[in-house]
Amino acid sequence: MIGGVKLALLGASLIALAACAAPDRQADLDNIAANLEQTREGDFGAFLYDLSEAGDKARRAEAIYDELAQVPPSTHVSLIRREEGVRLAEESAEHRRRAEDALNRMLEPLLAQNVAFASPRQTVPAMTRSVRFAAGSAAIDEDGQAALDALAAFISQHPGATVTITAYADSEDMLEANRASAERRAQAVARALRGLGGPSAGSVSVVAAAGPERAAASGVNPERRHVEVLVAPQGTY
């Protein structure tokens, strides 16, 4: 009787000791679940999971196929085994489709950026504006200032543009005594553009006086004294 009691007490002690020594398995289970969820999170996680499942089930379906292919047609083969092979093959194809969808979702932003980068850029046409002057004057009026403002804004968008300033003159201005007035008008326009943050001196070409013949050929009124400004962007934008 006493021996039986001792054995019972010893057994209970061993069970209690084993329970105390065993670690809390819930913490490990929670850790496993959290890492699995993180692995499958997002499109990349879905891609990895479905790709792995597709490969695993494809290998199992292939093994069943090889097994059944070696059996003579007249031999009875388990229907359950055949159905398992069909199910694994179909599930493998579905996992592959899901993996492809996840991969495409990941690649869409990158492909969109590459398409935008590779799209041919358009050649920007040149801008031309005219500044009119009174006879014998190099003063820029309000209309002329508005034209220069538009040119300066265009130049700021295309800093590599070249600027050609041509001072047209009528027959009266083409007299030697009046050539200087055309030069003053062209330089006045160049200074005004630079004052508006326009081109540097090295990018401006100034033609002091073009004369009535060239003015007529360009389609402008040879009787109107004016300065023509041509801004030509370089390359494409």
Order of alpha helices (4+ residues) and beta strands (2+ residues): alpha-alpha-alpha-alpha-beta-alpha-beta-alpha-beta-alpha-beta
